[in-house]
């Protein structure tokens, strides 16, 4: 329970009845329950959808869900997406890339990337078949938080300070395995083969993105982890309508 609360404290700004002060290695140890924190985020989205879907048009309702997701996480991962977009746009050295990501200001390319990311999530969510919507709302934050774990475990620090360094400390193979088993079970229970396929696609995508950053800047940072979270959420939302449609039409 302590590690779950630490994960929720880090991944969300949701007020909790109790809070724990965590040491440097605690955040790495809490990686094992990151998917459970993602499932909690998804449950809150599904709860809002249950309340609002009968009252407002679906496009507006889905935009409310994306808004709640950003609010619950304090837009932490969206900030990572924007910073990475600015860094890529700079087309400079490793040092320049890192300096731009550390800058608190968001540039024009970062703003464009952020807006496109929100629009992609929103439009992808609107085409989720209604009978699979609650499962999708539970699954896509779970897969994204697991891919954070996959990115962090055995990852290399691009810099020696910041969130990336703090998260890698205390992380290990056992955390990755525990998170992976938990995520696979959730994916199977929610969407069966389609859920496992979405998990596999998310794992491959996050591994390839981490490999690219290893070559580009020598490792990962907190912004990179947040960016990967956002991209995996988008990928999952885009894939699920295709996967469930294929599963339904398969002879």
Backbone bond lengths (Angstrom), bond angles and torsions (degrees), N, CA, C in turn:
res aa  C-N    CA-C-N  psi(-1)  N-CA   C-N-CA  omega(-1)  CA-C   N-CA-C  phi
1 X - - - 1.461 - - 1.524 111.35 -
2 X 1.336 116.35 -38.72 1.466 119.55 -179.65 1.527 110.94 -61.27
3 X 1.330 117.36 -44.18 1.459 120.60 -179.41 1.531 111.07 -66.85
4 X 1.332 116.81 -35.71 1.462 120.55 176.94 1.532 110.42 -63.30
5 X 1.318 117.03 -43.36 1.468 120.29 178.88 1.523 110.80 -64.39
6 X 1.336 116.81 -39.76 1.463 120.16 177.22 1.528 110.31 -62.49
7 X 1.343 116.65 -42.46 1.463 120.27 178.40 1.525 110.92 -62.20
8 X 1.319 117.24 -42.92 1.462 120.75 179.20 1.522 111.23 -66.43
9 X 1.331 117.05 -38.76 1.459 120.18 177.36 1.525 111.23 -61.50
10 X 1.322 115.89 -38.31 1.456 119.15 -177.46 1.526 112.35 -78.14
11 X 1.326 116.73 -41.20 1.462 121.10 -172.07 1.517 113.91 -87.32
12 X 1.322 118.17 -15.12 1.459 120.91 -177.93 1.526 109.99 -138.30
13 X 1.330 114.04 170.49 1.472 120.07 171.68 1.534 109.61 -113.32
14 X 1.328 116.28 21.66 1.465 121.38 -179.79 1.528 109.33 -66.93
15 X 1.323 118.44 127.88 1.471 119.71 176.68 1.525 110.68 -63.17
16 X 1.308 116.52 129.19 1.465 121.54 -178.78 1.523 110.15 -111.58
17 X 1.328 117.80 149.66 1.467 119.92 -179.55 1.522 112.81 -65.00
18 X 1.324 116.45 -23.77 1.463 120.01 176.36 1.521 108.23 -142.54
19 X 1.318 115.69 150.82 1.455 120.78 -179.17 1.520 108.53 -129.75
20 X 1.319 114.75 150.54 1.456 120.26 179.73 1.524 109.47 -120.98
21 X 1.310 115.48 135.04 1.455 119.81 168.80 1.520 107.74 -76.89
22 X 1.328 116.46 132.62 1.455 118.30 -177.44 1.512 111.45 -117.81
23 X 1.325 113.89 146.65 1.448 121.64 176.89 1.526 109.19 -87.76
24 X 1.316 115.81 175.14 1.457 120.69 -174.26 1.532 112.07 -56.47
25 X 1.330 118.40 -45.50 1.458 120.85 -175.72 1.524 113.13 -78.50
26 X 1.337 118.32 -15.93 1.459 120.78 -176.77 1.526 112.26 -63.09
27 X 1.326 116.61 -36.79 1.452 119.38 -178.54 1.520 110.41 -64.73
28 X 1.340 116.63 -40.17 1.456 119.92 175.87 1.517 112.06 -63.44
29 X 1.327 117.18 -39.80 1.466 120.35 179.36 1.528 111.70 -67.09
30 X 1.328 116.37 -31.03 1.466 119.39 -178.30 1.532 112.53 -73.15
31 X 1.332 117.68 -7.74 1.459 120.15 179.45 1.526 111.81 -57.06
32 X 1.314 117.30 -30.44 1.460 120.99 -178.85 1.521 112.22 -58.44
33 X 1.332 117.57 -27.83 1.463 120.46 -177.58 1.529 112.22 -111.16
34 X 1.326 117.95 12.65 1.461 120.17 174.29 1.532 111.62 -55.45
35 X 1.346 119.33 -43.26 1.471 117.99 177.86 1.529 113.13 -60.81
36 X 1.324 117.00 -33.34 1.466 119.92 177.53 1.525 110.37 -67.37
37 X 1.328 117.23 -37.09 1.460 120.40 174.13 1.522 110.25 -63.96
38 X 1.346 116.80 -40.72 1.457 120.19 176.39 1.518 111.86 -62.44
39 X 1.333 116.93 -39.61 1.456 120.80 177.44 1.525 111.13 -63.92
40 X 1.322 117.01 -36.60 1.462 121.10 176.93 1.531 110.62 -63.82
41 X 1.328 115.84 -44.78 1.471 120.21 175.96 1.528 109.71 -57.90
42 X 1.335 116.39 -45.49 1.457 120.28 178.81 1.518 112.64 -62.23
43 X 1.337 117.26 -37.90 1.461 120.38 179.40 1.529 111.46 -63.76
44 X 1.325 116.17 -37.67 1.465 119.43 177.39 1.527 110.91 -67.83
45 X 1.327 116.97 -37.00 1.472 120.19 175.50 1.530 110.00 -64.40
46 X 1.335 116.83 -44.27 1.462 120.40 179.77 1.530 111.14 -64.10
47 X 1.329 116.08 -35.61 1.456 119.58 177.28 1.519 112.28 -64.60
48 X 1.344 116.09 -43.82 1.467 119.02 177.24 1.521 110.52 -63.59
49 X 1.318 116.54 -41.30 1.466 119.75 179.77 1.524 111.13 -60.86
50 X 1.314 116.75 -39.65 1.461 120.89 178.83 1.531 111.08 -61.30
51 X 1.331 116.12 -36.50 1.460 120.35 -178.06 1.521 112.88 -78.81
52 X 1.326 116.99 -39.69 1.463 120.55 -170.19 1.522 114.82 -97.10
53 X 1.327 118.20 -23.80 1.469 120.37 -176.10 1.527 113.23 -56.44
54 X 1.353 118.79 -39.76 1.475 117.66 179.55 1.532 113.29 -73.47
55 X 1.327 118.18 -10.67 1.460 120.47 -170.30 1.517 114.08 -103.83
56 X 1.336 117.64 -28.14 1.468 120.29 -175.01 1.511 110.00 -130.32
57 X 1.328 115.86 161.81 1.460 121.00 178.05 1.524 110.19 -62.02
58 X 1.326 116.49 150.16 1.459 119.57 -173.92 1.526 113.60 -59.28
59 X 1.343 120.94 -43.68 1.471 118.33 179.74 1.529 112.75 -57.60
60 X 1.326 116.43 -41.89 1.458 120.12 178.22 1.522 110.76 -67.42
61 X 1.306 116.82 -41.74 1.464 120.56 179.35 1.531 110.70 -61.07
62 X 1.323 117.15 -43.21 1.460 120.40 -179.54 1.526 111.43 -67.22
63 X 1.324 116.58 -33.67 1.462 119.19 175.66 1.524 110.52 -67.60
64 X 1.316 117.23 -35.95 1.467 120.65 175.15 1.533 110.83 -62.58
65 X 1.322 117.37 -37.34 1.462 120.82 178.42 1.524 111.31 -65.77
66 X 1.335 116.66 -42.68 1.464 120.22 177.59 1.526 110.29 -64.57
67 X 1.323 116.29 -36.90 1.466 120.72 177.63 1.519 111.05 -64.84
68 X 1.332 116.94 -43.85 1.461 120.50 178.39 1.523 110.76 -62.85
69 X 1.325 117.35 -40.35 1.465 120.70 178.23 1.526 110.59 -59.25
70 X 1.320 116.53 -46.54 1.466 120.01 178.61 1.521 111.12 -63.53
71 X 1.333 116.40 -39.88 1.467 120.26 -178.58 1.528 111.29 -67.06
72 X 1.330 117.52 -43.17 1.463 121.03 -178.63 1.517 112.25 -63.10
73 X 1.322 116.72 -35.61 1.467 120.96 -177.14 1.525 112.71 -93.70
74 X 1.316 116.97 0.52 1.457 119.49 -176.76 1.520 112.25 63.06
75 X 1.337 116.58 24.82 1.471 123.00 -178.32 1.529 112.00 53.64
76 X 1.331 116.76 26.26 1.464 121.42 -176.51 1.518 111.78 -59.48
77 X 1.330 116.72 -47.37 1.451 120.05 -176.56 1.525 111.80 -76.84
78 X 1.317 117.06 -30.38 1.459 120.35 175.12 1.526 110.92 -62.22
79 X 1.325 115.70 -37.50 1.464 120.09 176.53 1.529 110.09 -61.48
80 X 1.330 116.77 -39.53 1.451 120.55 177.23 1.514 111.83 -62.72
81 X 1.321 117.22 -42.43 1.463 121.22 177.75 1.524 111.01 -59.95
82 X 1.337 116.57 -46.37 1.462 120.42 -179.62 1.529 111.47 -63.14
83 X 1.331 117.23 -43.64 1.462 120.64 -178.87 1.530 111.58 -65.10
84 X 1.319 116.70 -39.41 1.468 119.59 178.99 1.530 110.34 -66.65
85 X 1.320 116.87 -41.48 1.472 119.48 177.26 1.532 111.10 -59.47
86 X 1.319 116.96 -41.83 1.471 119.87 176.89 1.523 111.12 -63.52
87 X 1.340 117.00 -41.12 1.453 120.39 179.65 1.505 112.58 -64.14
88 X 1.335 116.64 -42.41 1.468 120.51 178.64 1.525 110.29 -64.41
89 X 1.326 116.16 -41.29 1.461 120.08 -178.01 1.524 112.61 -64.49
90 X 1.339 117.54 -26.03 1.469 120.73 -177.58 1.522 112.06 -68.39
91 X 1.321 118.44 -29.07 1.462 123.48 176.51 1.521 112.42 52.94
92 X 1.291 114.80 42.01 1.462 118.92 -179.16 1.511 111.80 -113.30
93 X 1.315 114.97 -157.02 1.457 121.57 -179.89 1.530 110.47 -75.02
94 X 1.324 114.63 174.07 1.455 120.87 176.47 1.522 110.31 -58.21
95 X 1.319 116.76 -43.84 1.461 121.16 -178.21 1.527 110.99 -63.25
96 X 1.339 116.20 -39.73 1.466 119.34 179.55 1.526 110.22 -67.45
97 X 1.323 116.92 -41.43 1.470 121.78 178.10 1.529 109.41 -57.29
98 X 1.330 117.01 -49.34 1.461 121.05 -178.50 1.524 111.76 -64.75
99 X 1.331 116.42 -39.52 1.462 120.24 -179.71 1.522 111.09 -64.57
100 X 1.318 116.58 -40.69 1.467 120.06 -179.56 1.526 110.42 -67.23
101 X 1.326 117.12 -41.16 1.468 119.05 178.69 1.527 111.41 -64.08
102 X 1.318 116.86 -32.15 1.469 120.01 -178.87 1.519 112.00 -76.84
103 X 1.340 117.02 -21.43 1.464 121.48 -179.83 1.527 109.47 -64.88
104 X 1.320 117.25 131.89 1.467 121.20 -177.72 1.524 113.00 -73.85
105 X 1.318 117.25 -16.03 1.457 120.49 179.61 1.531 110.80 -80.15
106 X 1.328 116.17 144.81 1.459 121.89 177.43 1.521 108.74 -102.43
107 X 1.336 116.51 125.81 1.448 121.66 179.40 1.518 112.38 -84.10
108 X 1.332 115.08 -179.89 1.467 120.57 -177.29 1.531 111.57 -62.30
109 X 1.332 117.37 -43.50 1.459 120.02 -178.53 1.528 110.55 -68.13
110 X 1.321 116.36 -37.84 1.459 119.57 176.29 1.514 111.66 -61.76
111 X 1.334 116.77 -41.01 1.460 120.74 178.86 1.523 110.96 -65.33
112 X 1.335 116.44 -40.95 1.468 120.13 177.78 1.529 110.34 -63.32
113 X 1.337 116.85 -44.78 1.458 120.33 178.76 1.509 112.22 -61.43
114 X 1.327 116.49 -39.71 1.466 120.87 179.62 1.526 111.02 -65.20
115 X 1.334 116.50 -45.67 1.467 120.38 -179.76 1.524 110.59 -63.94
116 X 1.337 116.73 -43.80 1.457 119.58 179.28 1.533 111.10 -63.32
117 X 1.329 116.83 -38.37 1.453 120.09 178.46 1.514 112.02 -62.14
118 X 1.330 116.79 -44.01 1.469 121.06 178.76 1.524 110.63 -64.48
119 X 1.338 116.37 -43.75 1.466 120.12 -179.32 1.527 111.40 -64.18
120 X 1.323 116.62 -40.80 1.462 119.62 178.89 1.524 111.43 -62.66
121 X 1.332 116.96 -44.19 1.467 119.66 176.99 1.527 110.94 -60.41
122 X 1.311 115.66 -46.64 1.460 120.66 -176.59 1.526 110.88 -61.83
123 X 1.329 116.74 -50.53 1.455 119.64 -177.12 1.527 111.80 -67.99
124 X 1.338 116.99 -36.47 1.465 119.46 176.88 1.522 110.97 -64.67
125 X 1.327 116.44 -39.02 1.465 120.10 179.70 1.517 111.82 -66.08
126 X 1.325 117.88 -33.16 1.471 120.56 -177.76 1.520 112.99 -68.19
127 X 1.339 117.54 -20.33 1.464 118.85 -178.02 1.531 112.22 -102.08
128 X 1.314 117.22 4.90 1.463 119.73 174.03 1.535 108.42 -65.69
129 X 1.328 118.33 126.94 1.479 118.94 177.08 1.523 111.16 -55.43
130 X 1.311 116.17 137.94 1.467 120.80 -173.80 1.525 112.18 -56.85
131 X 1.339 116.69 -35.30 1.465 119.19 -177.03 1.528 113.04 -72.60
132 X 1.342 116.88 -12.02 1.462 120.64 178.26 1.529 112.85 -114.29
133 X 1.315 115.81 10.59 1.460 117.39 -171.68 1.523 112.63 -70.16
134 X 1.321 117.77 -45.13 1.473 118.02 -177.10 1.519 110.71 -65.77
135 X 1.339 116.94 -35.61 1.462 119.19 176.93 1.527 110.96 -64.23
136 X 1.328 115.65 -40.63 1.467 120.54 179.39 1.519 111.10 -64.07
137 X 1.327 116.35 -41.96 1.461 120.22 -179.96 1.527 111.58 -63.48
138 X 1.308 117.23 -31.78 1.460 120.44 175.83 1.526 111.45 -76.49
139 X 1.328 115.95 -35.75 1.463 119.46 -169.72 1.521 114.53 -81.49
140 X 1.336 117.96 -43.97 1.468 116.34 -169.16 1.532 113.84 -66.78
141 X 1.346 120.82 -35.09 1.469 117.45 173.61 1.524 112.61 -69.66
142 X 1.338 116.30 -29.51 1.463 120.08 179.09 1.518 111.09 -66.44
143 X 1.327 117.06 -46.95 1.464 120.71 179.41 1.522 111.31 -62.77
144 X 1.322 116.47 -40.31 1.467 119.67 -179.01 1.526 111.36 -64.48
145 X 1.339 117.45 -40.11 1.478 119.41 179.54 1.527 110.76 -71.65
146 X 1.333 117.50 -32.19 1.456 117.84 174.18 1.525 110.78 -65.49
147 X 1.310 117.29 -39.77 1.465 119.67 179.77 1.524 111.61 -66.95
148 X 1.323 117.78 -25.81 1.463 119.22 169.47 1.530 109.73 -60.52
149 X 1.325 115.93 -44.25 1.467 120.35 179.73 1.526 109.87 -61.60
150 X 1.324 116.56 -46.69 1.459 120.44 -179.98 1.525 111.62 -60.40
151 X 1.312 116.39 -36.19 1.459 121.07 179.25 1.525 111.34 -69.23
152 X 1.313 116.30 -38.08 1.468 121.08 -172.86 1.521 112.28 -79.30
153 X 1.338 116.72 -45.65 1.471 119.95 -174.30 1.533 109.48 -64.76
154 X 1.324 115.44 127.27 1.463 123.91 -176.67 1.530 112.06 63.93
155 X 1.325 116.51 17.51 1.460 119.98 176.55 1.524 111.03 -78.16
156 X 1.314 114.83 162.39 1.459 121.50 177.60 1.525 109.18 -106.35
157 X 1.336 116.00 139.59 1.456 120.91 176.96 1.522 110.51 -75.80
158 X 1.320 116.37 126.71 1.462 119.14 172.80 1.525 110.44 -78.49
159 X 1.330 116.34 -25.62 1.464 121.48 173.71 1.520 107.81 -140.93
160 X 1.311 116.76 161.43 1.458 121.08 -172.84 1.524 113.65 -91.36
161 X 1.339 117.07 1.26 1.452 120.25 176.12 1.523 108.32 -126.40
162 X 1.299 117.06 -179.74 1.449 121.52 176.39 1.521 113.14 90.15
163 X 1.350 114.91 -178.98 1.454 121.00 -174.51 1.515 113.01 -67.41
164 X 1.331 117.27 -36.14 1.453 119.15 -179.89 1.508 111.79 -58.44
165 X 1.314 116.82 -43.82 1.465 121.37 179.06 1.523 110.87 -64.21
166 X 1.329 117.21 -42.77 1.462 121.00 -178.96 1.523 111.67 -64.98
167 X 1.331 117.29 -34.79 1.452 120.60 -177.26 1.521 111.66 -76.37
168 X 1.325 117.49 -35.19 1.461 120.23 -179.92 1.523 110.66 -68.15
169 X 1.337 116.87 -34.56 1.465 120.40 177.31 1.533 109.41 -62.51
170 X 1.321 116.59 127.16 1.460 121.21 179.42 1.510 114.28 88.79
171 X 1.352 117.43 -10.77 1.458 120.26 178.32 1.523 109.70 -79.73
172 X 1.320 116.85 151.75 1.454 120.54 179.76 1.514 110.90 -162.88
173 X 1.323 115.61 175.49 1.457 121.29 -176.47 1.525 111.96 -59.79
174 X 1.327 117.02 -36.70 1.466 119.48 -179.13 1.520 111.37 -62.53
175 X 1.338 117.26 -35.08 1.473 121.04 178.24 1.525 109.80 -67.07
176 X 1.329 116.16 -41.88 1.458 120.80 179.45 1.526 110.71 -63.92
177 X 1.330 116.84 -44.18 1.458 120.05 -179.62 1.528 111.56 -64.65
178 X 1.328 116.25 -43.73 1.466 119.46 179.36 1.522 111.08 -62.24
179 X 1.329 116.23 -45.26 1.464 120.42 178.98 1.521 110.93 -64.58
180 X 1.336 116.91 -37.91 1.456 120.53 -179.35 1.517 112.69 -66.43
181 X 1.321 117.19 -44.05 1.468 120.67 178.43 1.523 110.28 -62.95
182 X 1.327 116.73 -43.84 1.462 121.11 179.28 1.530 110.88 -61.65
183 X 1.330 116.45 -44.85 1.463 120.76 -178.13 1.519 111.46 -66.57
184 X 1.329 117.06 -43.28 1.460 120.43 179.07 1.522 111.16 -61.38
185 X 1.331 117.19 -40.43 1.464 120.74 178.54 1.528 110.69 -63.43
186 X 1.328 116.27 -43.91 1.468 119.90 179.31 1.523 110.50 -63.58
187 X 1.336 116.82 -45.22 1.462 121.05 -179.03 1.529 111.15 -61.01
188 X 1.333 116.86 -42.22 1.459 120.38 -179.30 1.522 111.30 -68.13
189 X 1.314 117.22 -43.94 1.458 120.32 -178.83 1.525 112.25 -65.39
190 X 1.319 117.00 -32.41 1.463 120.21 -177.13 1.528 112.70 -82.00
191 X 1.341 116.64 -47.98 1.466 119.31 -172.75 1.521 114.53 -134.22
192 X 1.312 117.21 11.05 1.453 119.23 175.91 1.519 113.08 61.34
193 X 1.326 115.79 -133.67 1.466 121.32 -178.38 1.524 110.87 -60.57
194 X 1.316 117.44 -38.82 1.463 120.26 178.79 1.530 110.87 -61.66
195 X 1.320 116.86 -39.01 1.461 120.30 178.75 1.521 111.91 -66.41
196 X 1.337 116.90 -43.23 1.463 120.49 179.08 1.526 110.40 -66.18
197 X 1.317 117.50 -38.22 1.465 120.94 177.90 1.528 110.87 -64.42
198 X 1.323 116.27 -41.79 1.466 119.92 176.94 1.520 110.55 -62.59
199 X 1.329 117.47 -40.22 1.463 121.50 177.22 1.525 110.50 -61.94
200 X 1.327 117.26 -45.48 1.461 120.64 179.97 1.528 111.16 -61.13
201 X 1.325 116.55 -43.38 1.466 120.25 179.22 1.525 110.97 -63.66
202 X 1.328 116.93 -40.80 1.461 120.93 179.25 1.522 111.01 -65.04
203 X 1.325 117.17 -39.83 1.463 121.15 179.09 1.522 111.41 -63.56
204 X 1.335 116.10 -45.06 1.471 120.06 179.38 1.523 110.49 -63.30
205 X 1.327 116.58 -44.61 1.460 120.61 -179.13 1.520 111.69 -61.92
206 X 1.325 117.07 -46.02 1.468 119.65 -178.07 1.525 110.99 -67.69
207 X 1.326 117.62 -35.36 1.469 120.55 177.01 1.524 110.69 -64.77
208 X 1.325 117.58 -43.74 1.461 121.08 -179.94 1.525 111.23 -65.33
209 X 1.332 116.71 -40.09 1.468 119.85 179.65 1.524 109.99 -66.22
210 X 1.338 117.13 -43.08 1.468 119.41 177.60 1.527 110.74 -61.17
211 X 1.332 117.27 -41.08 1.464 120.65 179.21 1.524 110.78 -61.64
212 X 1.313 116.56 -38.27 1.469 119.69 179.10 1.527 110.52 -65.26
213 X 1.328 116.67 -43.09 1.463 119.47 179.40 1.528 111.67 -68.69
214 X 1.322 117.05 -32.18 1.461 118.97 175.11 1.523 110.77 -59.41
215 X 1.318 116.17 -41.11 1.469 119.73 179.05 1.525 111.52 -73.83
216 X 1.327 116.51 -38.05 1.462 120.83 -173.24 1.522 112.42 -75.22
217 X 1.334 117.26 -48.60 1.469 119.64 -174.65 1.526 112.71 -125.82
218 X 1.319 116.66 7.81 1.455 119.50 175.43 1.508 115.67 83.07
219 X 1.334 118.51 13.47 1.454 120.40 179.54 1.521 111.71 154.88
220 X 1.329 115.46 -155.27 1.461 120.84 -176.82 1.524 110.26 -122.05
221 X 1.317 114.57 160.56 1.463 123.03 174.79 1.527 107.50 -132.75
222 X 1.316 116.58 175.68 1.459 120.27 175.58 1.517 111.87 -59.48
223 X 1.343 117.02 -37.98 1.462 120.18 178.15 1.521 111.51 -64.51
224 X 1.316 117.00 -39.23 1.466 120.84 178.67 1.525 110.21 -63.51
225 X 1.322 116.62 -42.98 1.466 120.74 178.54 1.536 110.41 -61.05
226 X 1.326 116.42 -44.00 1.458 120.21 177.95 1.512 112.09 -64.06
227 X 1.321 116.71 -40.66 1.464 121.04 178.75 1.519 110.49 -61.98
228 X 1.326 117.44 -45.07 1.460 120.96 178.88 1.526 110.57 -61.80
229 X 1.320 117.43 -39.38 1.470 120.84 176.42 1.523 110.57 -56.94
230 X 1.334 116.56 -48.04 1.465 120.65 -178.69 1.525 111.48 -63.78
231 X 1.321 117.10 -44.21 1.460 120.39 -178.13 1.522 111.47 -65.85
232 X 1.325 117.46 -36.50 1.461 120.30 178.16 1.533 110.59 -69.64
233 X 1.318 117.61 -38.21 1.470 119.22 175.66 1.520 110.34 -59.79
234 X 1.339 116.79 -45.14 1.463 120.52 179.58 1.522 110.36 -63.09
235 X 1.336 116.89 -47.64 1.459 120.79 -179.03 1.525 111.36 -58.70
236 X 1.325 117.13 -44.45 1.465 120.81 -178.97 1.519 111.52 -62.76
237 X 1.331 116.55 -44.57 1.460 120.23 -179.70 1.526 111.53 -65.53
238 X 1.322 117.03 -33.75 1.464 120.33 177.93 1.529 111.18 -71.97
239 X 1.327 116.82 -38.82 1.458 120.89 -174.85 1.526 114.12 -76.26
240 X 1.316 117.66 -36.60 1.464 119.94 -170.99 1.527 113.26 -58.01
241 X 1.341 120.79 -43.84 1.474 117.99 177.98 1.526 112.56 -59.01
242 X 1.330 116.45 -37.67 1.471 120.10 178.98 1.527 109.93 -67.59
243 X 1.314 116.64 -45.32 1.466 120.64 -175.84 1.523 112.31 -66.72
244 X 1.327 117.70 -43.46 1.464 119.24 -178.58 1.516 110.80 -72.06
245 X 1.336 117.93 -32.54 1.466 120.56 176.45 1.517 110.23 -65.52
246 X 1.322 116.39 -42.91 1.472 120.46 177.63 1.516 110.61 -62.57
247 X 1.334 116.09 -41.90 1.472 119.76 -179.59 1.514 111.42 -64.03
248 X 1.330 117.08 -35.56 1.463 121.10 -178.22 1.531 111.75 -74.75
249 X 1.347 117.11 -32.10 1.461 120.50 -175.66 1.515 112.55 -93.64
250 X 1.317 117.50 -5.68 1.456 120.43 -177.82 1.516 109.97 -67.12
251 X 1.369 118.37 132.43 1.465 120.48 -177.38 1.522 111.74 -66.90
